[in-house]
Amino acid sequence: MTQRLVIAGIGEVRWDVFPDAARFGGAPANFASHSAALGAEAWMVSAVGLDNLGASAIDTLEHAGVGCEAVAREGDHATGQVLVALDSSGRANYTFADDTAWDHIEWTPRLNSLAVRCDAVCFGTLGQRSPISRATIQRFVRTTPEQSLRMFDVNLRQQFYDADTIRTSLEIASAVKLNDEELPIVARLCDIDIGTPRQMLRALMERYSLRLGALTRGPEGALLMTGDEESTCGAIPVKVVDTVGAGDAFTATIVPDFLRGIPLAEVNAHANSIASFVCSQPGAVMKLPEYLVNRS
């Protein structure tokens, strides 16, 4: 029996408030939930409020099989909320509440104990918008074992990023995932010449000595890149309900597949299949079909 990988998502836990309902969200929380669905020992590191949304967030994560012992209950701040508007193509636009619980993730011995066990951790820019959480996230990533996969899922949102955060995150990461809108922004902030997407991703990988690079391109699929190999894979056509969480599901798929040494083309095909399925469903996290989970 293959040993379960220990994988953590660290950063924001929030509720996405759509026109018709509130749905659980947050990129690292989505990542952790999909990681659990794909068989990992998945953990979430964050903070939620002492409110109904906080309790519901922990219930949702635990129901998905995610460990929540490292999710703090923050008495002075509310659980994060985001207003979500969808355009005619299902693409989401977000309005974020300020100074929420996940802006106050404190370092604790429990976080240290989890970090040293991790085979992989996924973090982004949004969770680092406050100095408190930024320091904790970066310390957690640095505390993971050197051989672990430190996935920087860039996830740019509105004004909640800057050059220093992006550069530091790339310096402590060993892998990066971006979409086609984020890549030229990150390249510019890192003083990398704007070129083709392939050239920019390769330059980022070489500049920061990354083991894995991933570029998602919407309907055009994805590009995966290692030090000596590349794979392109087209998206699987589906009727798009919304795109929320598709990138997080993609990331949650490539991390364990890459760690297990699966050929890069197979990693890309698997991740695209899962991301396409998520696009065909409402919300960010849902039960995945068995044929997508078990690939043997």
Secondary structure, DSSP 8 states (H G I E B T S, - for coil): -----EEEEES--EEEE-SS-EEEE-HHHHHHHHHHHTT-EEEEEEEEESSHHHHHHHHHHHHTT-B-TTEEEETTS--EEEEEEE-TTS-EEEEE-SS-GGG-----HHHHHHHTT-SEEEE-SGGGSSHHHHHHHHHHHHHS-TTSEEEEE----TT---HHHHHHHHHH-SEEEEETTHHHHHHHHTT-----HHHHHHHHHHHHT-SEEEEE-GGG-EEEE-SS-EEEE-------S--TTHHHHHHHHHHHHHHTT--HHHHHHHHHHHHHHHHTSSSS-----HHHH---
